[in-house]
């Protein structure tokens, strides 16, 4: 009886540890990918600012400045939209992985409760 209890406890501990490690990996991967997206956003802002300064320095005519600024804004907007789309895709992927993790662990818990006759 006592050996069975110790074995059940060891099995539960291993399952819990494995589950927490898996959750940690999901979170670490998500934070790494989202941090990369943020770094790309900062690069976009820095690049956009540098291009604007370059434009102001090179153009003499106000119409050229306005036309170039409009072009830069459109380019920036396109890149920003793509980054936002990729970020949303990353978040959906994380949601899917977390949902799968919850389902898997619910099944494991239910099976262990049934196996050990716990209600």
N, C-alpha and C positions, 0 to 999 in steps of 0.2 A: 504494500500500500504506500509506504513512504517512498520507495524507489519509483513508483509510478508518479507520485506527486513531484519528485525531483526531476524526473524525465520530462513531465509536462511543462514544468517551470523552465527547464533548459530549452525546450522546443519553442515555447512562447518567447523567451528572451531572444533566441536566434531569429525568429520570424520578425519580431519587433525591430531588432537591430538592422536586419536586411531592408525592412520597409523604410526605416528612417534614413538609411544610406541612399536608397533609391530616391526618396523625396529630396534629399540634399543635392543629389546629382541633377535632378530636374531643376531645382532652384538655382544652382550654380550655373548651369548651362543657360538658363533664361536670363540671369543677371549679366552674364558675359555677352550674350547676343544683344541685349538691350543697351548695355554700356557701349558696345560697338556702334549701335545706331546713334546714340547720343554724341559720340565722338565724330561720327560722320556729319551730324547736324552742325556741330561746332565748326568743323572744317568748311561746311557750306557757307556759314555766316562769315568766317574769316576770308574765304575766297571771294565772296560777294563784296565785302568791304574793300578788299584790295583792288578788285576790278573797278569799283566805283571811284576810288581815289585815282587810279590810273586813268580812267576816263576823264575825270575832271582836269587832270594835269595835261592831257594830250589834246583836248578839244578847246577851241576858242569861241566857237559859235554856239549860242544857246540852243538852237534847233538841233545841232549835232549832240549836244549834251542830253537833251530830252529824248531824242531817238535812241541814243546809246543806253541811257538809263532805262528806257522802256524795254529794250532788248535784254538787258541784264536782269531786269525784274522778271521777265517771262522765263528766262533760263533758270533763274533762282527758284521761281514758283514751280517749274517742272521738276527740278531736282528735289525740292522740299516735298512735293506731292508724292514722288516715288519713295522717298524715305519714309513718309507717313504710311504709305501702303505696305512697305516692307515691315515696318514696326507692327502694324495691325496684324499682318500675317504671322509674325513671331508670337504675338500675344495669343492668337487663335491656336497656334501650335502648342504653346504652354498650357492653355486651357484643356486641350485634348489630352495631353500627357498627364495632367493632374486628374482629369476625369478617369482615365484608364487606371491610374494609380489607385484612386479611391475604389473603383470597381474591383480591381484585383484584391485589394486588402479587405474589402467587405466580404468577398467570396472566401478568402483564407480564414478570416475571423469566424464566419458562419460555419465553415467546415470544421474548424477546431472546436467550436462550441458544441456542435453535433457529436464530434468524435469523443469529447470528454463528458458528454451528457449534461451539459450546462444549459440552463434555460434562462 
